[in-house]
Amino acid sequence: MDPASGQKLPLHAFALLDSGDAFDVVAGAPPKDGRAKAVAYFDAKVTVKAHGAAPELVKAVKDEVVAQLLGNLQLIARLNAARPIEVDLIPPGRTMAAAGFPKAASARAAGLFWDHPTWPRARIGLLQTSLKNERALVTHEMAHAIARLAFTQAEQDSIYRLMLPTYRHRSWVDEVFAIYTEREFLPGFTEREGHAPGVYGLARQRWDERHVFTRFVRNLYHPHKRLAG
């Protein structure tokens, strides 16, 4: 997202993040046309390559993205101004690498966001087998897309300034944003999710309703909701 577009379509969540006002409270109703605008965004800017997946699985992907976006019209507008996304539903027995994703990607990865500024489309890969049993998999990978496509560089840097002292690596901070995004749409993490390897389990164990980053994520997706505190 270029700085000019960011100025025209401000996201209040970053003002909260930069000011440190953890008790900034916004309360109201979700936008009445949020779902319609999120559906219109998906239809216009997201292409799903099913690779033989059942129509129900394709619909589930769309439904999860729409649910993630419908609370914030500014976020939808930013994504409409960004490059489109191509989603590959990787069939059983086929690897991410075989679908053109990095060969260095973990063989255990259930999903992957991959992008370069010169590409006409960003890419998301999702294993069909994982879509059936991994909660918030689409939400997680879409969070990576939002961070890269809808945030300006200055906004991305503000996230790193806050989170790098704790998580030390930018790639870890990227995952923490996606994990906190998951939690905004889930009632809680399971014990298995909390004991996932590396930063995935660590971030889930450290998640706290009162943390400023939790409040930032809530205000990003649901600016009408009251913040904790």
N, C-alpha and C positions, 0 to 999 in steps of 0.2 A: 504494500500500500504506500503510495507516494505521500509526502508530507502535506501537499495541498489538499488532497482528498481527505486526509485525516482531519485537517482543520475545518473542512466543510461538513464533515460527518463526525463530530466529536463523540467520544465514548466517555461518559461520566465516570466510569470505573477507574480510569487512569488518573483523574483528578483526585479521587479518593486514595489511590495507591501512592501518588506522589506527595500528597499533603500529609499523609499519615493520619487522617481524621478517621479513626476506626469506628467512631460512633455516629458517623454521618448516616442519618436515617431517611430513607425514602419509602413511602408506603402509598399504595394505590391499586389500581386494577391493571391487569395485563392488557396490551393493545388489542382492540377488538378485531383488527384485520391482521394480526400477527401470523396466524396460521395460513391465511390465504397468501400473504406475502412470502412466507417461507416456502410454501408449495410452489409458488411462481418462480422463486429463485432456483429451487431444485430442478424444476422442469426446464428452465432456461440455461442453467450453468453447470449442471452435474449430469454426466453421462455414465450410465451403469452398463458395463459389459458383463453379462450374466454368465457366459461360458457354460451354459447348460443348467444353471441354477433354476430352481422352481420359481415361478412368479411370486409365490408367497415370500420367498427369501428376498427377492428384489424389492418387494413392497415394504418389507421390514426395514431394509436399509433406508429407504426414503422416509418412512415414518419416524425413524430414530433421528435423522438429520433435521426433519421438520420440527420435532419436539425440542431439539436442542436450540433452535434459532428463533422460535416464534415469540419469545418474550422480549426481544430487543430489535426494534425496527431499524435503528441506526446500524447495528451489526449486520443485519440483512442487506441494507443499502451498501455498506462497505464491500460485502462479498459480491454483490451485483456489479460493483465497479472493479473487482479484481478478476484475475484470470480464471477460467473455468477449471473444473476438476473432472478427471476420468477415474472411475472406480472399477477395478477388476475383481470379480468374485472368483478366486482361484479354486478350481475344482479339485476334488480328492486325487491324490497321487501326483499332483503338479506342484512344483516349488515356486516361490516368489521369483527366484532368479530366472527360471524358465519363462516367466511372464515379463521379463525385462527389468526387474528390480535388482538392486545391487547384489552381487554375489557374496559380498561380505556380510550381508544381513544374517542375523541369527536364524538357524534352521527351526528354532522354536517359536519364531515370531508369528503370531496369529494375524497381525495386521501391520501395515507399514505405510507411512506417508513419505512421498519422494517428490522432490521438486528442484528445479533450477530456474533462475529468473529469465533465461533465454527460451524456455519451453513455452509453447502455446497453451499447454494444459499442465496443471499439477496432477499428480497421480496418487491414488490410494489403492493398496492391495489388501484384500480381506480373504482369509481362508474360509471356504464354504463350511467346512467341518467345524470351525471355531465359531462361526456366526450362530450356530444352533445352541451353543452352550456357554459362550463367553459373554457375560453381562457387560453392556456399555462398550463393546468393542468398536462399534461405529462411532459412538460419541468420543471415544479416546482418540481415534485417528482424525476425526473431524476437528478436534481441538488443535491438533498439530497444524492442520490446514488453516484454521482461523488465525493462529499465531503468526504464520508465515505470509498469508495472503491478505488478511484484514487489518493487521497491526502495522503501524509505521515502524521504521527502525528505531526511532527515539522511544516509542512505546515498548518495543521489545527490550531495549536497553534498560528501561526503568524496572522491568521484571527481573532482569539479571542483577541489577544493583541491589534489589531487595533480597533475592534468594541465593546468590552465589556465596555469601558468607557461610551459609548453612550447607549447601549442596555442592559447591566448589567447581562443578563442571557445567558448562552451558547445556550439554546434552542431557544431563540429569535434571536441570531446571526445566527444560522442555518437557521432560516426562512428568515432572511434578505438576506443571500446569495441566497436562492432560489427565492426570490422576485426580486432581482437585476438581476438574471438570466432571469426571465420572461421578464423584461424590455429590455434586450438585443435583444429579438426576437419579441417584440411588438413595434408598433409606439408610444404608450403611454398608460397610465392607464385611465380607465373610471372613472367617478365620483363615481359610485357604488363601484368600486375596491378601490378607494382612501378613502372611508368611511367604509371599512371593519373593524370589531372589532379588538382591540388589536394591536399587532405589525404589522399585515397585512396592515391595513390602515395607520398606523404611518410611516412605512418604505416607502410606496408608496408616501406619501405626502413629505417625506424628500429626495426622490431620486433627485440627481442632476448630470447633465452631467459632471460637473467639479470635483466631489468628487473622491478622490484617489481610493475608493472602486469600483466606477463605471468603472474607467479605468482599474482596476485589472480584473474585470469581462469581460470587452470587450477584453482585451488582452488574457484572458484565452480561450475564444471561437473563437475569430477572430484576431489572432496575426498579420494578414496582414493589418488590418484596422488602420487608423490614430486615435490616442487618442485625446480627447478633449483638447483644449488649444493651 
